């Protein structure tokens, strides 16, 4: 059941009658929603880094993002109360930690809903999780590097030894300690059952060589390939593979620098250049058989509200409760005035 704890309530004085009003925290009423506090605090940090720069307009949009959340009370499968998000306003800025998180949830939810249809139609096909990397590049060269990786991907898919009949691919960028950028692809490949038999199978060394030739580079790139299983063994499960493929484009920590310290000019310059370099680049791409099913993943999700809902669950929520973002305590507090 949803519980409140008096020690966790924040208090503020009402000047009109000098009374103390308790305000319940979202994270105490619904522990599963603690992520809202974390992501929204990171969004404030990104806003601060953008303020007064060429992206000051984005700072304004970030400041208005998810300032108020409206939830309904619902029951989970065990009959316990939970909160279900009903309404929120999102800025949809690509570097917004809140919107990245919600976007990733929506992509995952759609993939989880659609892929069982693929498995039912192609019961003998298997999936492989593949990560392709290149050496770090200067942040000013990020767009060009991603462009070369996209070209290399097309060459890779046209090779005679290419095994996939369908694929999903996302790009992630991490920040090096020296301020460089590390772009890499997370891929989910659909292969026939014969892939693991005879001459069709590609070892990790073979994948490394294929990516090296496709990238036209003179070093051995780091790659990782793993079979996806329906049940957890030594390999990834489908759930884990989808989560890895549909993750953030840029981790929040790489966007904002060390959250324990004040943002530096280096943090600001890196974020501004990253924003410029990623402008109008594609985060997710699909191909082959899977494009027919997952084409919409290539576009910005229209709905960022219901990503953490079970699509099979009927929304039977009643009443509503509203939480407002409070920047100073960096927490969502229940609005007692509505």
C-alpha positions as CSV (number, residue, x, y, z in Angstrom):
1,X,0.0,0.0,0.0
2,X,1.1,3.6,-0.5
3,X,2.4,4.9,2.8
4,X,3.6,8.2,4.2
5,X,6.1,8.8,6.9
6,X,6.0,12.0,8.9
7,X,9.8,12.2,9.2
8,X,10.0,12.4,5.4
9,X,7.5,15.1,4.9
10,X,8.8,18.6,4.1
11,X,7.2,21.5,5.9
12,X,6.6,25.2,4.9
13,X,5.0,28.0,6.8
14,X,1.8,29.6,5.5
15,X,2.3,33.3,6.2
16,X,-1.4,34.1,6.1
17,X,-2.2,32.1,9.2
18,X,1.3,31.1,10.5
19,X,0.5,27.4,10.4
20,X,2.9,24.7,9.3
21,X,1.7,22.7,6.3
22,X,3.2,19.3,5.7
23,X,3.9,18.5,2.0
24,X,4.3,14.8,1.1
25,X,7.2,13.8,-1.1
26,X,6.6,11.8,-4.3
27,X,9.4,9.5,-3.5
28,X,7.9,8.6,-0.1
29,X,4.4,8.1,-1.5
30,X,5.7,6.0,-4.4
31,X,9.2,4.7,-4.0
32,X,9.2,3.4,-7.6
33,X,9.0,7.0,-8.8
34,X,12.2,8.2,-7.1
35,X,13.8,8.5,-10.5
36,X,11.7,11.6,-11.1
37,X,13.6,13.5,-8.5
38,X,17.0,12.4,-9.9
39,X,16.2,13.1,-13.6
40,X,14.6,16.5,-12.8
41,X,17.6,17.6,-10.7
42,X,19.8,16.8,-13.7
43,X,17.6,18.7,-16.0
44,X,18.0,21.8,-13.8
45,X,21.8,21.3,-14.1
46,X,21.6,21.2,-17.9
47,X,19.4,24.3,-17.8
48,X,22.1,26.1,-15.7
49,X,24.8,25.1,-18.2
50,X,22.8,26.4,-21.1
51,X,21.8,29.7,-19.4
52,X,23.4,32.7,-21.0
53,X,24.8,30.8,-24.0
54,X,23.7,30.4,-27.6
55,X,21.3,27.8,-26.2
56,X,19.7,30.1,-23.7
57,X,16.4,29.4,-25.4
58,X,16.7,25.7,-24.6
59,X,17.4,26.7,-21.0
60,X,14.0,28.2,-20.8
61,X,12.3,25.1,-22.3
62,X,14.2,22.9,-19.8
63,X,13.1,25.1,-16.9
64,X,9.4,24.5,-17.9
65,X,9.8,20.7,-18.4
66,X,7.9,18.4,-16.0
67,X,7.4,21.1,-13.4
68,X,4.0,19.6,-12.5
69,X,3.1,15.9,-12.5
70,X,-0.5,14.6,-12.2
71,X,-0.9,11.0,-11.1
72,X,-4.0,8.8,-10.6
73,X,-4.3,6.1,-8.0
74,X,-4.4,2.6,-9.5
75,X,-4.1,-1.0,-8.3
76,X,-1.3,-3.3,-9.3
77,X,-1.6,-7.0,-10.1
78,X,-1.3,-7.8,-6.4
79,X,-4.1,-5.4,-5.5
80,X,-1.8,-2.8,-3.9
81,X,-2.2,0.9,-4.6
82,X,0.3,2.6,-7.0
83,X,0.5,5.9,-8.8
84,X,0.0,6.1,-12.6
85,X,1.2,9.2,-14.4
86,X,-1.7,11.0,-16.1
87,X,-0.4,14.3,-17.3
88,X,2.9,16.3,-17.5
89,X,4.4,18.8,-19.9
90,X,7.7,17.9,-21.5
91,X,10.2,20.1,-23.3
92,X,11.5,17.3,-25.7
93,X,15.0,18.8,-25.8
94,X,17.3,16.0,-26.9
95,X,19.7,16.7,-24.0
96,X,17.0,16.9,-21.4
97,X,17.6,14.1,-18.8
98,X,13.9,13.8,-18.1
99,X,12.9,13.6,-21.7
100,X,15.8,11.2,-22.6
101,X,14.5,8.9,-19.8
102,X,10.9,9.1,-20.9
103,X,11.8,8.6,-24.5
104,X,13.9,5.5,-23.7
105,X,11.0,4.1,-21.7
106,X,8.6,4.6,-24.6
107,X,11.0,3.0,-27.1
108,X,11.4,0.0,-24.8
109,X,7.7,-0.3,-24.2
110,X,7.0,-0.4,-27.9
111,X,9.7,-2.9,-28.5
112,X,8.5,-5.2,-25.8
113,X,5.0,-5.0,-27.2
114,X,6.0,-5.6,-30.8
115,X,8.8,-8.1,-30.6
116,X,6.6,-11.0,-29.3
117,X,4.7,-10.6,-32.6
118,X,8.0,-11.1,-34.5
119,X,8.9,-14.1,-32.4
120,X,5.5,-15.6,-33.1
121,X,5.8,-15.1,-36.8
122,X,9.5,-16.2,-37.0
123,X,9.7,-18.8,-34.1
124,X,13.0,-20.3,-35.3
125,X,14.9,-17.1,-35.6
126,X,17.3,-15.9,-32.9
127,X,18.7,-12.6,-31.6
128,X,22.2,-11.3,-31.1
129,X,23.2,-8.2,-29.1
130,X,26.1,-6.4,-30.7
131,X,28.1,-3.3,-29.6
132,X,30.4,-1.6,-32.1
133,X,32.9,1.1,-31.1
134,X,35.6,3.3,-32.5
135,X,38.4,5.2,-30.8
136,X,37.5,8.4,-29.0
137,X,37.3,11.5,-31.1
138,X,37.5,15.2,-30.3
139,X,34.0,16.5,-29.4
140,X,34.3,18.9,-32.4
141,X,34.6,15.8,-34.7
142,X,31.7,13.9,-33.2
143,X,29.2,14.6,-36.1
144,X,31.8,13.5,-38.7
145,X,32.7,10.4,-36.7
146,X,29.1,9.3,-36.4
147,X,28.7,10.0,-40.1
148,X,31.6,7.6,-40.9
149,X,30.1,5.0,-38.5
150,X,26.8,5.2,-40.4
151,X,28.6,4.7,-43.7
152,X,30.5,1.8,-42.2
153,X,27.3,0.3,-41.0
154,X,25.8,0.3,-44.5
155,X,29.0,-1.3,-45.9
156,X,28.8,-3.9,-43.1
157,X,25.1,-4.8,-43.8
158,X,26.0,-5.3,-47.5
159,X,28.8,-7.8,-46.9
160,X,28.3,-11.3,-48.0
161,X,28.9,-12.6,-44.5
162,X,26.3,-10.2,-42.9
163,X,24.0,-12.6,-41.0
164,X,21.1,-10.5,-39.9
165,X,17.7,-10.5,-41.5
166,X,16.5,-7.6,-39.3
167,X,18.1,-5.1,-36.9
168,X,17.6,-2.2,-34.4
169,X,20.6,0.1,-33.9
170,X,21.0,3.0,-31.5
171,X,23.9,5.4,-31.0
172,X,25.2,6.4,-27.6
173,X,27.9,9.0,-26.8
174,X,29.9,8.9,-23.6
175,X,32.4,11.5,-22.4
176,X,36.0,10.6,-21.9
177,X,38.0,11.8,-18.9
178,X,40.1,14.0,-21.2
179,X,37.0,15.7,-22.7
180,X,36.9,13.5,-25.9
181,X,33.7,11.8,-27.1
182,X,33.2,8.1,-27.4
183,X,30.4,7.3,-29.9
184,X,29.3,3.6,-30.2
185,X,26.4,1.6,-31.6
186,X,24.2,-0.7,-29.6
187,X,22.5,-3.2,-32.0
188,X,20.0,-6.0,-31.7
189,X,20.3,-8.4,-34.7
190,X,17.7,-11.0,-35.8
191,X,19.3,-14.0,-37.4
192,X,18.1,-17.4,-38.8
193,X,18.4,-20.5,-36.7
194,X,21.2,-21.7,-39.0
195,X,23.4,-18.8,-37.9
196,X,24.9,-20.9,-35.0
197,X,25.6,-23.9,-37.2
198,X,28.4,-24.5,-39.6
199,X,30.0,-21.7,-41.6
200,X,27.3,-19.1,-40.8
201,X,28.5,-18.3,-37.3
202,X,30.7,-15.3,-36.7
203,X,33.1,-15.3,-33.7
204,X,33.9,-12.1,-31.8
205,X,37.2,-11.9,-33.7
206,X,35.4,-12.2,-37.0
207,X,33.0,-9.4,-36.0
208,X,36.0,-7.3,-35.0
209,X,37.6,-7.8,-38.4
210,X,34.4,-7.1,-40.3
211,X,33.9,-3.8,-38.4
212,X,37.5,-2.8,-38.9
213,X,37.2,-3.3,-42.7
214,X,33.9,-1.6,-42.8
215,X,35.2,1.4,-40.9
216,X,38.4,1.4,-43.0
217,X,40.6,1.9,-39.9
218,X,44.1,0.6,-39.2
219,X,43.4,-0.6,-35.6
220,X,41.4,-3.3,-33.9
221,X,38.2,-1.8,-32.6
222,X,36.5,-3.0,-29.4
223,X,33.4,-4.9,-30.1
224,X,31.1,-7.1,-28.0
225,X,28.7,-9.7,-29.3
226,X,26.4,-12.0,-27.2
227,X,23.6,-14.4,-28.0
228,X,20.2,-13.4,-26.6
229,X,18.3,-16.1,-24.7
230,X,14.7,-16.5,-23.7
231,X,15.9,-17.4,-20.2
232,X,18.7,-16.2,-18.1
233,X,21.9,-18.2,-18.3
234,X,25.3,-16.9,-19.2
235,X,23.8,-14.9,-22.0
236,X,21.6,-11.8,-22.1
237,X,17.8,-12.1,-21.9
238,X,15.7,-10.3,-24.5
239,X,14.6,-7.8,-21.8
240,X,18.3,-6.9,-21.0
241,X,19.1,-6.7,-24.7
242,X,16.2,-4.3,-25.5
243,X,17.1,-2.2,-22.5
244,X,20.7,-1.9,-23.6
245,X,19.7,-1.1,-27.2
246,X,17.0,1.5,-26.2
247,X,19.1,3.3,-23.6
248,X,20.0,7.0,-23.3
249,X,21.8,8.7,-26.2
250,X,24.0,10.4,-23.6
251,X,24.2,9.4,-20.0
252,X,23.0,12.2,-17.7
253,X,26.4,12.2,-15.9
254,X,28.1,12.9,-19.2
255,X,25.8,15.8,-19.8
256,X,26.2,17.6,-16.5
257,X,29.7,16.7,-15.2
258,X,30.2,15.8,-11.5
259,X,26.9,16.6,-9.8
260,X,28.7,16.9,-6.5
261,X,30.6,20.0,-7.7
262,X,29.7,23.3,-9.2
263,X,29.5,23.1,-13.0
264,X,32.7,24.2,-14.7
265,X,33.3,26.2,-17.9
266,X,34.7,22.9,-19.4
267,X,31.3,21.2,-18.6
268,X,29.5,24.1,-20.3
269,X,31.7,24.1,-23.4
270,X,31.4,20.3,-23.8
271,X,27.6,20.3,-23.5
272,X,27.2,23.2,-26.0
273,X,29.5,21.5,-28.5
274,X,27.7,18.1,-28.0
275,X,24.3,19.8,-28.6
276,X,25.6,21.3,-31.9
277,X,27.2,18.0,-33.0
278,X,24.1,15.9,-32.3
279,X,21.7,18.3,-33.9
280,X,19.4,16.4,-36.4
281,X,21.4,13.2,-36.0
282,X,19.3,10.0,-35.7
283,X,19.3,8.2,-32.4
284,X,17.6,5.0,-33.5
285,X,17.5,3.2,-36.8
286,X,15.9,-0.1,-38.0
287,X,16.3,-2.3,-41.0
288,X,15.4,-5.6,-42.6
289,X,12.4,-7.6,-41.3
290,X,12.3,-5.5,-38.1
291,X,11.8,-2.2,-40.0
292,X,8.3,-3.3,-40.9
293,X,7.5,-3.8,-37.2
294,X,9.6,-1.1,-35.5
295,X,9.8,1.7,-38.0
296,X,8.1,4.1,-35.6
297,X,11.0,3.8,-33.2
298,X,13.0,5.9,-35.6
299,X,10.8,8.9,-34.8
300,X,10.3,11.0,-31.7
301,X,7.6,9.3,-29.5
302,X,4.4,11.3,-29.4
303,X,3.6,10.0,-25.9
304,X,6.1,10.4,-23.1
305,X,3.5,9.8,-20.4
306,X,2.9,6.1,-20.3
307,X,6.4,4.6,-20.8
308,X,6.5,3.0,-17.3
309,X,3.0,1.4,-17.6
310,X,2.4,-2.2,-18.4
311,X,0.7,-2.0,-21.9
312,X,-1.4,-5.0,-21.0
313,X,-2.8,-3.4,-17.9
314,X,-6.1,-1.5,-18.1
315,X,-6.0,2.0,-16.7
316,X,-8.5,1.9,-13.9
317,X,-7.0,4.7,-11.9
318,X,-9.2,7.0,-9.8
319,X,-8.9,10.4,-8.2
320,X,-5.7,12.3,-8.8
321,X,-2.8,13.8,-6.9
322,X,-0.5,16.5,-8.1
323,X,3.2,17.0,-7.4
324,X,5.2,20.1,-8.1
325,X,9.0,20.3,-8.6
326,X,10.8,22.3,-5.9
327,X,14.3,23.3,-7.0
328,X,15.8,24.0,-3.6
329,X,15.2,20.6,-2.0
330,X,15.4,19.1,-5.4
331,X,12.3,17.0,-4.9
332,X,8.7,16.7,-6.1
333,X,6.2,17.7,-3.4
334,X,2.5,17.2,-3.2
335,X,0.5,20.3,-4.0
336,X,-1.8,20.8,-1.1
337,X,-3.7,23.7,-2.7
338,X,-5.4,21.7,-5.4
